[in-house]
């Protein structure tokens, strides 16, 4: 029950209790004492008619006055008793309802203090359906979210350290080998070191991009463009790589115009197509399709590879996630490409997801809102 309703019921209960007790005691005294008073007065009136003399009349008046005073005293005593009892009932009811209201607040306060002191596993356990239990649920949900974010942050830091450690280790070991004369400082070895430096540079750049995008600080330079033309340019840029790997690039593109950042869209498409080409076997095909409805444009990119295990599908757009932990960086990149795709599409107000095809291989979907 809501707190407002509980307070209203408390006030109503105390008021009704006071009225009921006062009315009950007053009625009891009145029904007995007033009735007795009037019966006595009637008897004395009859007696006064038969009695003679001044002394009899004075005695009768004195008796009537004394009876009235006794009646008033009894009524006052009854009202006092009713007031005391009503106060006692009100105190009991107030104490009960105060405990009912203050106990959840005390629990919330105590848990919040312990949570702030570092006991992050604590949760508030309250029963009922009122504002305080709603607040407890919000507290628990916030604590769960913070715990999840903290876990993700710790994993992210560990992943960054892991990604940086390998190229740095290679750089250090080969430079030391050159310094000790164990490795010749020729153009091939220097080129290999340069590749590791380039890998570090790409990793740092990608991390910076994701950090800025997820903080909402990445600005898009949008304009009207032909999405089908952008997709065609992307496919043409990968033609040489596809031919070298003997993979066919097929397209089915409807004309679509929308408002978007061309460079960022190309960045996302390059990551997506490069990822598909990396895991497509020789002699297979990659199919790129563009279609639309009244409100959205849909881009699908399907390959004929091994597909994605169902347990990995919900995580493939996470940073540093690799469905195959055994893949090295030359095969699997840094694990940031799909996360960048998701960030760019989200900034355009769209969404991205992946699925496995019944005939084999994976299919990636991009959904973008149309301007008209």
C-alpha positions as CSV (number, residue, x, y, z in Angstrom):
1,X,0.0,0.0,0.0
2,X,1.3,3.5,-0.8
3,X,2.6,5.6,2.0
4,X,0.1,8.4,1.4
5,X,-2.8,5.9,1.8
6,X,-1.2,4.5,5.0
7,X,-1.0,8.0,6.6
8,X,-4.6,8.7,5.6
9,X,-5.7,5.4,7.2
10,X,-3.6,6.2,10.3
11,X,-5.3,9.6,10.8
12,X,-8.7,8.2,10.1
13,X,-8.2,5.3,12.5
14,X,-7.0,7.5,15.3
15,X,-10.0,9.9,14.8
16,X,-12.5,7.1,14.6
17,X,-11.0,5.4,17.7
18,X,-11.2,8.7,19.7
19,X,-14.8,9.4,18.6
20,X,-15.9,5.8,19.2
21,X,-14.4,5.6,22.7
22,X,-15.7,9.0,23.7
23,X,-19.1,8.3,22.3
24,X,-19.2,4.9,24.0
25,X,-18.2,6.0,27.4
26,X,-20.4,9.1,27.3
27,X,-23.4,7.1,26.1
28,X,-22.9,4.6,28.9
29,X,-22.7,7.3,31.6
30,X,-25.6,9.2,30.0
31,X,-27.9,6.2,29.7
32,X,-27.4,5.3,33.3
33,X,-26.9,8.6,35.2
34,X,-29.2,10.8,33.2
35,X,-32.0,8.3,33.3
36,X,-31.5,7.9,37.0
37,X,-31.4,11.7,37.4
38,X,-34.7,12.2,35.6
39,X,-36.4,9.3,37.5
40,X,-35.3,10.8,40.8
41,X,-36.5,14.3,39.7
42,X,-39.9,12.9,38.7
43,X,-40.2,11.2,42.1
44,X,-39.2,14.3,43.9
45,X,-41.7,16.3,41.9
46,X,-44.5,14.0,43.0
47,X,-43.3,14.1,46.5
48,X,-43.2,17.9,46.4
49,X,-46.8,18.2,45.4
50,X,-47.9,16.2,48.5
51,X,-45.5,17.7,50.9
52,X,-46.2,21.0,52.6
53,X,-44.1,23.6,54.0
54,X,-41.1,25.8,53.1
55,X,-38.6,23.3,54.6
56,X,-39.7,20.6,52.2
57,X,-39.3,22.8,49.2
58,X,-35.7,23.9,50.2
59,X,-34.7,20.3,50.8
60,X,-36.0,19.3,47.4
61,X,-34.1,22.1,45.6
62,X,-30.9,21.1,47.4
63,X,-31.3,17.5,46.3
64,X,-31.9,18.5,42.7
65,X,-28.8,20.7,42.7
66,X,-26.6,17.9,44.2
67,X,-27.9,15.4,41.6
68,X,-27.1,17.8,38.7
69,X,-23.6,18.3,40.1
70,X,-23.1,14.5,40.4
71,X,-24.3,14.1,36.8
72,X,-21.8,16.7,35.5
73,X,-19.0,15.1,37.5
74,X,-19.8,11.7,36.0
75,X,-19.9,13.1,32.5
76,X,-16.6,14.9,33.0
77,X,-15.0,11.8,34.4
78,X,-16.3,9.7,31.4
79,X,-14.9,12.2,28.9
80,X,-11.5,12.2,30.7
81,X,-11.4,8.4,30.7
82,X,-12.3,8.4,27.0
83,X,-9.6,10.9,26.2
84,X,-7.0,8.9,28.1
85,X,-8.0,5.7,26.4
86,X,-8.1,7.4,23.0
87,X,-4.6,8.9,23.6
88,X,-3.3,5.4,24.5
89,X,-4.8,3.8,21.4
90,X,-3.5,6.7,19.3
91,X,0.0,6.2,20.7
92,X,-0.1,2.4,20.1
93,X,-1.4,2.9,16.5
94,X,1.2,5.7,15.9
95,X,4.0,3.6,17.2
96,X,2.9,0.7,15.0
97,X,2.6,2.7,11.8
98,X,5.8,4.6,12.6
99,X,7.7,1.4,12.9
100,X,6.2,0.2,9.6
101,X,7.3,3.3,7.9
102,X,10.6,4.0,9.6
103,X,12.0,0.4,9.5
104,X,12.3,0.3,5.7
105,X,13.9,3.7,5.7
106,X,16.4,2.5,8.4
107,X,17.2,-0.6,6.3
108,X,17.8,1.5,3.2
109,X,20.0,3.9,5.1
110,X,22.0,1.2,6.7
111,X,22.5,-0.7,3.4
112,X,23.4,2.5,1.6
113,X,26.1,3.3,4.2
114,X,27.6,-0.2,4.0
115,X,27.4,-0.1,0.2
116,X,29.2,3.2,0.1
117,X,31.8,1.8,2.5
118,X,32.7,-0.9,-0.1
119,X,30.3,-3.8,0.5
120,X,29.1,-3.8,-3.1
121,X,27.4,-7.1,-2.9
122,X,24.7,-5.9,-0.5
123,X,21.1,-5.5,-1.6
124,X,18.0,-4.3,0.1
125,X,15.3,-6.8,0.9
126,X,11.9,-5.2,1.5
127,X,8.4,-6.7,1.0
128,X,5.3,-4.9,0.0
129,X,4.2,-2.5,-2.7
130,X,4.8,1.2,-1.8
131,X,7.2,4.0,-2.5
132,X,9.9,2.6,-0.2
133,X,9.8,-0.9,-1.8
134,X,10.0,0.9,-5.2
135,X,13.0,2.8,-4.0
136,X,14.6,-0.4,-2.8
137,X,14.1,-2.0,-6.2
138,X,15.6,1.0,-7.8
139,X,18.6,0.8,-5.4
140,X,19.1,-2.9,-6.2
141,X,18.8,-2.3,-9.9
142,X,21.3,0.6,-9.8
143,X,23.7,-1.5,-7.7
144,X,23.4,-4.4,-10.2
145,X,24.1,-2.1,-13.1
146,X,27.1,-0.5,-11.3
147,X,28.5,-4.0,-10.5
148,X,28.1,-5.0,-14.2
149,X,29.8,-1.8,-15.4
150,X,32.6,-2.3,-12.9
151,X,33.1,-5.8,-14.1
152,X,33.1,-4.7,-17.7
153,X,35.6,-1.9,-16.9
154,X,37.9,-4.3,-15.2
155,X,37.7,-6.7,-18.1
156,X,38.3,-3.9,-20.6
157,X,41.4,-2.8,-18.7
158,X,42.6,-6.4,-18.7
159,X,41.9,-6.7,-22.4
160,X,43.7,-3.5,-23.2
161,X,46.7,-4.6,-21.2
162,X,46.7,-8.0,-23.0
163,X,46.4,-6.4,-26.4
164,X,49.2,-4.0,-25.7
165,X,51.5,-6.5,-24.1
166,X,52.1,-8.7,-27.1
167,X,53.3,-6.1,-29.6
168,X,55.3,-4.4,-26.9
169,X,56.9,-7.7,-25.9
170,X,57.8,-8.4,-29.6
171,X,59.2,-4.9,-30.0
172,X,61.3,-5.1,-26.9
173,X,62.7,-8.6,-27.6
174,X,63.6,-7.9,-31.2
175,X,65.2,-4.5,-30.3
176,X,67.2,-6.2,-27.5
177,X,68.3,-8.9,-30.0
178,X,69.5,-6.2,-32.4
179,X,71.3,-4.4,-29.6
180,X,73.1,-7.6,-28.6
181,X,74.0,-8.5,-32.2
182,X,71.7,-11.6,-32.2
183,X,69.5,-10.1,-35.0
184,X,70.6,-8.1,-37.9
185,X,69.1,-4.6,-38.3
186,X,68.1,-5.2,-41.9
187,X,65.1,-3.8,-43.8
188,X,63.0,-7.0,-43.3
189,X,63.5,-6.9,-39.5
190,X,62.9,-3.2,-39.3
191,X,59.7,-3.6,-41.4
192,X,58.5,-6.2,-38.9
193,X,59.1,-3.8,-36.0
194,X,57.2,-1.1,-38.0
195,X,54.2,-3.5,-38.4
196,X,54.1,-3.9,-34.6
197,X,54.2,-0.1,-34.1
198,X,51.4,0.3,-36.7
199,X,49.4,-2.3,-34.8
200,X,49.8,-0.4,-31.6
201,X,48.8,2.8,-33.4
202,X,45.7,1.2,-34.8
203,X,44.7,-0.2,-31.4
204,X,45.1,3.1,-29.7
205,X,43.2,4.9,-32.4
206,X,40.4,2.4,-32.3
207,X,40.2,2.6,-28.5
208,X,40.1,6.4,-28.6
209,X,37.3,6.3,-31.3
210,X,35.2,3.9,-29.2
211,X,35.7,6.0,-26.0
212,X,34.6,9.2,-27.7
213,X,31.7,7.5,-29.5
214,X,30.3,5.8,-26.3
215,X,30.7,9.1,-24.4
216,X,28.4,10.8,-27.0
217,X,31.2,13.2,-28.0
218,X,31.8,12.0,-31.5
219,X,30.3,14.5,-34.0
220,X,29.0,13.2,-37.3
221,X,29.3,15.2,-40.6
222,X,26.1,14.2,-42.2
223,X,24.7,15.0,-45.6
224,X,22.4,13.5,-48.3
225,X,24.1,10.6,-50.0
226,X,23.3,7.6,-52.2
227,X,23.8,4.6,-49.9
228,X,24.0,2.2,-52.8
229,X,26.9,4.2,-54.3
230,X,28.7,4.1,-50.9
231,X,28.3,0.3,-50.8
232,X,29.5,-0.1,-54.4
233,X,32.7,2.0,-53.6
234,X,33.3,-0.2,-50.6
235,X,33.1,-3.4,-52.7
236,X,35.4,-2.0,-55.3
237,X,38.0,-1.2,-52.6
238,X,38.1,-4.9,-51.6
239,X,38.1,-6.3,-55.1
240,X,41.9,-6.9,-55.1
241,X,41.9,-8.6,-51.8
242,X,38.9,-10.8,-52.7
243,X,40.5,-11.8,-56.0
244,X,43.8,-12.7,-54.2
245,X,41.8,-15.0,-51.9
246,X,39.6,-16.3,-54.7
247,X,36.4,-15.0,-53.0
248,X,33.6,-13.6,-55.1
249,X,31.9,-10.4,-54.1
250,X,28.3,-10.2,-55.2
251,X,25.9,-7.3,-54.8
252,X,22.1,-6.6,-55.0
253,X,21.7,-2.9,-54.3
254,X,18.4,-0.9,-54.4
255,X,18.8,2.9,-54.9
256,X,18.5,4.4,-51.4
257,X,19.1,8.1,-50.4
258,X,19.5,9.0,-46.8
259,X,21.2,11.5,-44.4
260,X,24.4,10.1,-43.0
261,X,28.1,10.6,-42.4
262,X,29.7,9.0,-45.5
263,X,33.2,8.6,-44.0
264,X,31.9,6.9,-40.9
265,X,29.6,4.7,-42.8
266,X,32.5,3.6,-45.0
267,X,34.6,2.9,-41.9
268,X,31.8,0.6,-40.6
269,X,31.4,-1.1,-43.9
270,X,35.2,-1.6,-44.3
271,X,35.3,-3.3,-40.9
272,X,32.3,-5.5,-41.7
273,X,33.5,-6.5,-45.2
274,X,37.1,-7.0,-44.0
275,X,35.8,-9.2,-41.2
276,X,33.7,-11.3,-43.7
277,X,36.6,-11.6,-46.1
278,X,39.0,-12.7,-43.4
279,X,36.9,-15.8,-42.5
280,X,35.6,-16.7,-46.0
281,X,37.2,-19.9,-47.4
282,X,38.7,-19.8,-50.9
283,X,36.2,-20.3,-53.7
284,X,33.3,-19.0,-51.6
285,X,31.1,-15.9,-52.1
286,X,30.2,-12.8,-50.0
287,X,26.9,-11.4,-50.8
288,X,26.1,-7.7,-50.1
289,X,22.4,-6.6,-50.4
290,X,20.7,-3.3,-49.9
291,X,16.9,-2.9,-49.6
292,X,14.5,-0.5,-48.0
293,X,11.0,-0.1,-46.7
294,X,9.1,3.1,-46.0
295,X,11.2,4.0,-42.9
296,X,14.4,2.1,-43.0
297,X,17.3,1.0,-45.2
298,X,18.6,-2.6,-44.6
299,X,22.1,-3.7,-45.4
300,X,22.9,-7.4,-45.2
301,X,26.3,-9.0,-45.6
302,X,26.4,-12.8,-45.8
303,X,29.3,-15.2,-46.2
304,X,29.8,-18.9,-46.6
305,X,32.1,-19.5,-43.7
306,X,31.6,-21.6,-40.6
307,X,29.1,-19.2,-39.1
308,X,29.1,-18.1,-35.4
309,X,28.4,-20.4,-32.5
310,X,25.0,-19.5,-30.8
311,X,26.7,-18.8,-27.5
312,X,28.9,-16.2,-29.1
313,X,26.2,-14.3,-31.1
314,X,25.2,-12.0,-28.2
315,X,28.8,-10.9,-27.6
316,X,30.4,-10.5,-31.0
317,X,29.9,-6.7,-31.0
318,X,31.6,-6.3,-27.6
319,X,35.1,-4.8,-27.4
320,X,38.0,-7.3,-27.7
321,X,35.6,-10.2,-28.0
322,X,36.8,-13.1,-30.2
323,X,34.5,-16.0,-30.9
324,X,37.6,-18.1,-31.4
325,X,40.1,-17.5,-28.5
326,X,42.8,-19.3,-30.4
327,X,42.9,-16.8,-33.3
328,X,46.0,-14.5,-33.4
329,X,46.0,-10.9,-34.3
330,X,46.9,-11.5,-37.9
331,X,43.9,-13.7,-38.3
332,X,41.4,-12.0,-36.0
333,X,42.5,-8.3,-35.7
334,X,42.3,-6.5,-32.4
335,X,38.7,-7.5,-31.6
336,X,37.5,-3.9,-32.0
337,X,36.2,-3.9,-35.5
338,X,32.6,-5.0,-34.9
339,X,32.4,-2.8,-31.8
340,X,33.3,0.2,-34.0
341,X,30.6,-0.9,-36.5
342,X,28.0,-1.0,-33.7
343,X,29.1,2.4,-32.4
344,X,28.9,4.1,-35.8
345,X,25.5,2.6,-36.7
346,X,24.1,3.5,-33.2
347,X,25.3,7.1,-33.7
348,X,23.2,7.2,-36.9
349,X,20.1,6.1,-35.0
350,X,20.3,2.5,-36.4
351,X,21.0,-0.9,-35.1
352,X,23.2,-3.9,-36.0
353,X,22.8,-7.6,-35.4
354,X,24.1,-11.0,-36.6
355,X,22.6,-14.4,-37.3
356,X,23.5,-17.7,-38.8
357,X,22.1,-18.8,-42.1
358,X,20.3,-22.1,-42.5
359,X,22.5,-23.0,-45.5
360,X,25.6,-22.1,-43.5
361,X,27.7,-19.0,-42.9
362,X,26.9,-15.8,-41.0
363,X,24.8,-12.9,-42.0
364,X,25.2,-9.4,-40.6
365,X,22.4,-6.8,-40.7
366,X,22.6,-3.0,-40.6
367,X,19.4,-1.0,-40.2
368,X,19.5,2.8,-40.8
369,X,16.6,5.2,-40.6
370,X,15.6,7.1,-43.7
371,X,15.2,10.8,-43.8
372,X,12.0,10.7,-45.9
